[in-house]
Amino acid sequence: MPLDHERLIVYQRSLDFIAWASVLNKEIGPCGDVRNQLDRASTSVPLNIAEGNGKFSIRDRIKYIDIAYGSALECSACLDVVVAKSVATRERVSHGKQIIEETVNRLVRLRESIAAREAEERSSNRVREGNSDGWFSLREMEDNS
């Protein structure tokens, strides 16, 4: 039975990028720190998705999704550097760019979804007052006791 994070398309696509980037890294050979940075940043994406998905706190989940997002952007920048150094062509890295762009877009949507749940949870702590004057929070009730 797969774990929850393994069902996420964004997690699966991040693994696709790692497989693609690993082949590119073998092709480009030594290229300063870019190879190592691409390997570390690409590895960081699914690891942070998985760890964040396992957190119970919505804020913790968002934190790890944000880290994965930053690492995905770093992967894109690494591909730009490889092209700028003339180690690979734009055509060669275009497929990787597509995968990482999809990953970034999915991470943004996942973050928005999680943040919407957080906002919903905050608003669910408000209850209707007995009369039609409005709403008050449970914390206000506790403070007034």
C-alpha positions as a Python dict, from the first residue, in 0.01 Angstrom:
ca = {
    (1, 'M'): (0, 0, 0),
    (2, 'P'): (162, 330, -105),
    (3, 'L'): (221, 606, 145),
    (4, 'D'): (18, 925, 107),
    (5, 'H'): (299, 1132, -47),
    (6, 'E'): (363, 863, -310),
    (7, 'R'): (15, 925, -450),
    (8, 'L'): (86, 1293, -514),
    (9, 'I'): (150, 1370, -880),
    (10, 'V'): (389, 1649, -780),
    (11, 'Y'): (597, 1393, -590),
    (12, 'Q'): (600, 1156, -886),
    (13, 'R'): (698, 1435, -1127),
    (14, 'S'): (980, 1542, -895),
    (15, 'L'): (1114, 1187, -914),
    (16, 'D'): (1088, 1203, -1294),
    (17, 'F'): (1302, 1515, -1283),
    (18, 'I'): (1565, 1344, -1067),
    (19, 'A'): (1588, 1060, -1320),
    (20, 'W'): (1621, 1308, -1606),
    (21, 'A'): (1875, 1526, -1422),
    (22, 'S'): (2087, 1224, -1330),
    (23, 'V'): (2133, 1143, -1698),
    (24, 'L'): (2219, 1506, -1773),
    (25, 'N'): (2473, 1513, -1491),
    (26, 'K'): (2650, 1209, -1636),
    (27, 'E'): (2658, 1373, -1981),
    (28, 'I'): (2794, 1710, -1875),
    (29, 'G'): (3081, 1575, -1669),
    (30, 'P'): (3264, 1808, -1433),
    (31, 'C'): (3105, 2151, -1443),
    (32, 'G'): (3214, 2321, -1126),
    (33, 'D'): (2960, 2305, -849),
    (34, 'V'): (2658, 2303, -1078),
    (35, 'R'): (2640, 1924, -1107),
    (36, 'N'): (2649, 1879, -732),
    (37, 'Q'): (2402, 2163, -678),
    (38, 'L'): (2159, 2020, -935),
    (39, 'D'): (2181, 1679, -769),
    (40, 'R'): (2123, 1820, -420),
    (41, 'A'): (1844, 2057, -522),
    (42, 'S'): (1660, 1792, -726),
    (43, 'T'): (1686, 1546, -437),
    (44, 'S'): (1553, 1807, -195),
    (45, 'V'): (1224, 1848, -383),
    (46, 'P'): (1066, 1503, -325),
    (47, 'L'): (1223, 1470, 20),
    (48, 'N'): (1057, 1792, 137),
    (49, 'I'): (727, 1703, -30),
    (50, 'A'): (726, 1371, 155),
    (51, 'E'): (829, 1520, 488),
    (52, 'G'): (578, 1804, 462),
    (53, 'N'): (299, 1567, 369),
    (54, 'G'): (366, 1376, 689),
    (55, 'K'): (330, 1678, 915),
    (56, 'F'): (10, 1726, 1113),
    (57, 'S'): (38, 2102, 1143),
    (58, 'I'): (-79, 2290, 835),
    (59, 'R'): (189, 2554, 892),
    (60, 'D'): (457, 2281, 895),
    (61, 'R'): (317, 2138, 573),
    (62, 'I'): (336, 2480, 408),
    (63, 'K'): (692, 2528, 535),
    (64, 'Y'): (812, 2208, 369),
    (65, 'I'): (622, 2278, 47),
    (66, 'D'): (791, 2620, 40),
    (67, 'I'): (1131, 2454, 76),
    (68, 'A'): (1050, 2211, -206),
    (69, 'Y'): (936, 2507, -418),
    (70, 'G'): (1266, 2689, -357),
    (71, 'S'): (1464, 2378, -446),
    (72, 'A'): (1264, 2334, -767),
    (73, 'L'): (1341, 2693, -867),
    (74, 'E'): (1705, 2623, -789),
    (75, 'C'): (1693, 2325, -1027),
    (76, 'S'): (1566, 2552, -1301),
    (77, 'A'): (1845, 2799, -1233),
    (78, 'C'): (2102, 2518, -1245),
    (79, 'L'): (1979, 2429, -1593),
    (80, 'D'): (2015, 2794, -1696),
    (81, 'V'): (2373, 2795, -1563),
    (82, 'V'): (2458, 2478, -1755),
    (83, 'V'): (2335, 2646, -2074),
    (84, 'A'): (2516, 2973, -1992),
    (85, 'K'): (2840, 2779, -1945),
    (86, 'S'): (2781, 2614, -2286),
    (87, 'V'): (2792, 2270, -2129),
    (88, 'A'): (2448, 2184, -2267),
    (89, 'T'): (2215, 2343, -2521),
    (90, 'R'): (1874, 2492, -2453),
    (91, 'E'): (1727, 2211, -2660),
    (92, 'R'): (1899, 1952, -2441),
    (93, 'V'): (1762, 2098, -2117),
    (94, 'S'): (1415, 2186, -2250),
    (95, 'H'): (1255, 1859, -2138),
    (96, 'G'): (1396, 1901, -1787),
    (97, 'K'): (1271, 2260, -1783),
    (98, 'Q'): (921, 2137, -1871),
    (99, 'I'): (924, 1881, -1590),
    (100, 'I'): (1049, 2130, -1333),
    (101, 'E'): (802, 2396, -1452),
    (102, 'E'): (515, 2151, -1405),
    (103, 'T'): (653, 2061, -1063),
    (104, 'V'): (671, 2427, -960),
    (105, 'N'): (314, 2490, -1079),
    (106, 'R'): (186, 2186, -891),
    (107, 'L'): (370, 2294, -575),
    (108, 'V'): (207, 2637, -598),
    (109, 'R'): (-137, 2479, -631),
    (110, 'L'): (-67, 2237, -346),
    (111, 'R'): (45, 2524, -124),
    (112, 'E'): (-266, 2726, -210),
    (113, 'S'): (-483, 2426, -128),
    (114, 'I'): (-313, 2373, 207),
    (115, 'A'): (-330, 2744, 289),
    (116, 'A'): (-702, 2747, 206),
    (117, 'R'): (-752, 2464, 455),
    (118, 'E'): (-565, 2667, 716),
    (119, 'A'): (-790, 2967, 655),
    (120, 'E'): (-1095, 2741, 674),
    (121, 'E'): (-978, 2598, 1006),
    (122, 'R'): (-923, 2945, 1148),
    (123, 'S'): (-1270, 3055, 1044),
    (124, 'S'): (-1428, 2739, 1185),
    (125, 'N'): (-1319, 2857, 1531),
    (126, 'R'): (-1587, 3123, 1505),
    (127, 'V'): (-1939, 3049, 1615),
    (128, 'R'): (-2267, 3230, 1571),
    (129, 'E'): (-2382, 3430, 1868),
    (130, 'G'): (-2728, 3356, 2003),
    (131, 'N'): (-2868, 3672, 1853),
    (132, 'S'): (-2819, 3815, 1505),
    (133, 'D'): (-2551, 4065, 1611),
    (134, 'G'): (-2265, 3867, 1462),
    (135, 'W'): (-1986, 3624, 1521),
    (136, 'F'): (-1736, 3576, 1797),
    (137, 'S'): (-1445, 3339, 1839),
    (138, 'L'): (-1414, 3056, 2087),
    (139, 'R'): (-1107, 3231, 2226),
    (140, 'E'): (-1318, 3541, 2296),
    (141, 'M'): (-1560, 3320, 2488),
    (142, 'E'): (-1274, 3178, 2694),
    (143, 'D'): (-1127, 3524, 2758),
    (144, 'N'): (-1462, 3656, 2877),
    (145, 'S'): (-1514, 3367, 3122),
}
